[in-house]
Amino acid sequence: MKLKEVIEILSAEALYVTDAHLEMDIKAVAASDLMSDILARSRTPDLMLTGLATAQAIRTASVASVNAVMIVRGKPITPQVIALAEEDDIPLMVSRHSLYAAAGYLWARGLKSGLDPE
C-alpha cells in the first residue's frame, strides 16, 4: 500500500509530506504510545502510529529507521515537531482516529504488524 492510501484511509492531515513520500510503500505498521516498544521491535515498521505528539516520536522514528509517523487522536502538533520531521525527512501526519481504530483500519486493509515477531 502507498502512503497516500494510508492518508486517505485514516482521513489524515499531512503536516510534512512531499510528493515523493506519497508513493512510499507501507507494508508493516507499529502502533504504540511507548517509544521503547518501537525501539525493541523485531523488525522495522514502515509506519508508526502513536499518540505521542512530541519530538520524541520523530527522534524514535529516526533512530529506529521508521519511514513515516502518524499521530492519532487529533493531537495538536507544535511547529518544532513538524520542523524536526522536515529536518529528518520523515513524513508526518495527524489523524482524528484513536490508536485502536487507526491500527484496525490498516490491518483490515492487509497491512501487517511491525511489532510482532515474524
Contacts in CASP RR format, 6 or more apart in sequence:
PFRMAT RR
TARGET T0000
AUTHOR 0000-0000-0000
METHOD contacts of the structure
MODEL  1
MKLKEVIEILSAEALYVTDAHLEMDIKAVAASDLMSDILARSRTPDLMLT
GLATAQAIRTASVASVNAVMIVRGKPITPQVIALAEEDDIPLMVSRHSLY
AAAGYLWARGLKSGLDPE
1 25 0 8 1.000
1 26 0 8 1.000
1 27 0 8 1.000
1 109 0 8 1.000
1 110 0 8 1.000
1 111 0 8 1.000
2 22 0 8 1.000
2 23 0 8 1.000
2 24 0 8 1.000
2 25 0 8 1.000
2 26 0 8 1.000
3 17 0 8 1.000
3 21 0 8 1.000
3 22 0 8 1.000
3 23 0 8 1.000
3 24 0 8 1.000
3 26 0 8 1.000
3 47 0 8 1.000
3 68 0 8 1.000
3 91 0 8 1.000
4 22 0 8 1.000
4 23 0 8 1.000
5 26 0 8 1.000
5 109 0 8 1.000
6 12 0 8 1.000
6 26 0 8 1.000
6 47 0 8 1.000
6 68 0 8 1.000
6 70 0 8 1.000
6 106 0 8 1.000
7 14 0 8 1.000
7 17 0 8 1.000
7 22 0 8 1.000
7 93 0 8 1.000
9 105 0 8 1.000
9 106 0 8 1.000
9 109 0 8 1.000
10 70 0 8 1.000
10 93 0 8 1.000
10 95 0 8 1.000
10 97 0 8 1.000
10 102 0 8 1.000
10 105 0 8 1.000
10 106 0 8 1.000
11 95 0 8 1.000
11 96 0 8 1.000
11 97 0 8 1.000
12 70 0 8 1.000
12 93 0 8 1.000
12 94 0 8 1.000
12 95 0 8 1.000
13 93 0 8 1.000
13 94 0 8 1.000
13 95 0 8 1.000
14 91 0 8 1.000
14 92 0 8 1.000
14 93 0 8 1.000
15 77 0 8 1.000
15 82 0 8 1.000
15 85 0 8 1.000
15 92 0 8 1.000
15 93 0 8 1.000
15 94 0 8 1.000
16 82 0 8 1.000
16 85 0 8 1.000
16 86 0 8 1.000
16 90 0 8 1.000
16 91 0 8 1.000
16 92 0 8 1.000
17 91 0 8 1.000
17 92 0 8 1.000
17 93 0 8 1.000
18 91 0 8 1.000
21 68 0 8 1.000
21 91 0 8 1.000
24 46 0 8 1.000
24 67 0 8 1.000
24 68 0 8 1.000
24 91 0 8 1.000
25 46 0 8 1.000
26 46 0 8 1.000
26 47 0 8 1.000
26 67 0 8 1.000
26 68 0 8 1.000
26 111 0 8 1.000
27 46 0 8 1.000
27 111 0 8 1.000
27 112 0 8 1.000
28 43 0 8 1.000
28 44 0 8 1.000
28 45 0 8 1.000
28 46 0 8 1.000
28 47 0 8 1.000
28 111 0 8 1.000
28 112 0 8 1.000
28 113 0 8 1.000
28 114 0 8 1.000
29 45 0 8 1.000
29 46 0 8 1.000
29 47 0 8 1.000
29 48 0 8 1.000
29 49 0 8 1.000
29 103 0 8 1.000
29 106 0 8 1.000
29 107 0 8 1.000
29 111 0 8 1.000
29 112 0 8 1.000
29 113 0 8 1.000
29 114 0 8 1.000
30 37 0 8 1.000
30 38 0 8 1.000
30 41 0 8 1.000
30 45 0 8 1.000
30 47 0 8 1.000
30 48 0 8 1.000
30 49 0 8 1.000
30 66 0 8 1.000
30 113 0 8 1.000
30 114 0 8 1.000
30 115 0 8 1.000
31 48 0 8 1.000
31 49 0 8 1.000
31 50 0 8 1.000
31 99 0 8 1.000
31 102 0 8 1.000
31 103 0 8 1.000
31 113 0 8 1.000
31 115 0 8 1.000
32 38 0 8 1.000
32 48 0 8 1.000
32 49 0 8 1.000
32 50 0 8 1.000
32 115 0 8 1.000
33 50 0 8 1.000
33 51 0 8 1.000
33 52 0 8 1.000
33 99 0 8 1.000
35 50 0 8 1.000
35 52 0 8 1.000
35 56 0 8 1.000
35 57 0 8 1.000
35 60 0 8 1.000
37 115 0 8 1.000
38 45 0 8 1.000
38 48 0 8 1.000
38 50 0 8 1.000
38 60 0 8 1.000
38 61 0 8 1.000
38 64 0 8 1.000
38 66 0 8 1.000
38 115 0 8 1.000
39 60 0 8 1.000
39 63 0 8 1.000
39 64 0 8 1.000
41 64 0 8 1.000
41 114 0 8 1.000
41 115 0 8 1.000
42 115 0 8 1.000
42 116 0 8 1.000
42 117 0 8 1.000
42 118 0 8 1.000
43 114 0 8 1.000
43 118 0 8 1.000
44 64 0 8 1.000
44 65 0 8 1.000
44 66 0 8 1.000
44 114 0 8 1.000
45 66 0 8 1.000
45 113 0 8 1.000
45 114 0 8 1.000
45 115 0 8 1.000
46 66 0 8 1.000
46 67 0 8 1.000
46 68 0 8 1.000
47 66 0 8 1.000
47 67 0 8 1.000
47 68 0 8 1.000
47 69 0 8 1.000
47 70 0 8 1.000
47 106 0 8 1.000
47 111 0 8 1.000
48 57 0 8 1.000
48 60 0 8 1.000
48 61 0 8 1.000
48 64 0 8 1.000
48 66 0 8 1.000
48 68 0 8 1.000
48 69 0 8 1.000
48 70 0 8 1.000
49 70 0 8 1.000
49 72 0 8 1.000
49 99 0 8 1.000
49 102 0 8 1.000
49 103 0 8 1.000
49 106 0 8 1.000
50 57 0 8 1.000
50 69 0 8 1.000
50 70 0 8 1.000
50 71 0 8 1.000
50 72 0 8 1.000
50 99 0 8 1.000
51 57 0 8 1.000
51 71 0 8 1.000
51 72 0 8 1.000
51 73 0 8 1.000
51 75 0 8 1.000
51 99 0 8 1.000
52 71 0 8 1.000
53 71 0 8 1.000
53 75 0 8 1.000
53 76 0 8 1.000
53 77 0 8 1.000
53 78 0 8 1.000
53 81 0 8 1.000
53 94 0 8 1.000
54 81 0 8 1.000
55 80 0 8 1.000
55 81 0 8 1.000
55 84 0 8 1.000
57 69 0 8 1.000
57 71 0 8 1.000
57 81 0 8 1.000
58 69 0 8 1.000
58 81 0 8 1.000
58 84 0 8 1.000
58 85 0 8 1.000
58 88 0 8 1.000
58 90 0 8 1.000
58 92 0 8 1.000
59 84 0 8 1.000
60 66 0 8 1.000
61 67 0 8 1.000
61 68 0 8 1.000
61 69 0 8 1.000
61 88 0 8 1.000
61 90 0 8 1.000
62 88 0 8 1.000
62 90 0 8 1.000
66 90 0 8 1.000
67 90 0 8 1.000
67 91 0 8 1.000
68 90 0 8 1.000
68 91 0 8 1.000
68 92 0 8 1.000
68 93 0 8 1.000
69 85 0 8 1.000
69 90 0 8 1.000
69 91 0 8 1.000
69 92 0 8 1.000
69 93 0 8 1.000
70 93 0 8 1.000
70 94 0 8 1.000
70 95 0 8 1.000
70 102 0 8 1.000
71 77 0 8 1.000
71 92 0 8 1.000
71 93 0 8 1.000
71 94 0 8 1.000
71 95 0 8 1.000
72 94 0 8 1.000
72 95 0 8 1.000
72 96 0 8 1.000
72 97 0 8 1.000
72 98 0 8 1.000
72 99 0 8 1.000
72 102 0 8 1.000
73 96 0 8 1.000
73 97 0 8 1.000
73 98 0 8 1.000
73 99 0 8 1.000
74 94 0 8 1.000
74 95 0 8 1.000
74 96 0 8 1.000
75 94 0 8 1.000
77 92 0 8 1.000
77 94 0 8 1.000
81 92 0 8 1.000
82 92 0 8 1.000
85 91 0 8 1.000
85 92 0 8 1.000
95 102 0 8 1.000
97 105 0 8 1.000
107 113 0 8 1.000
END
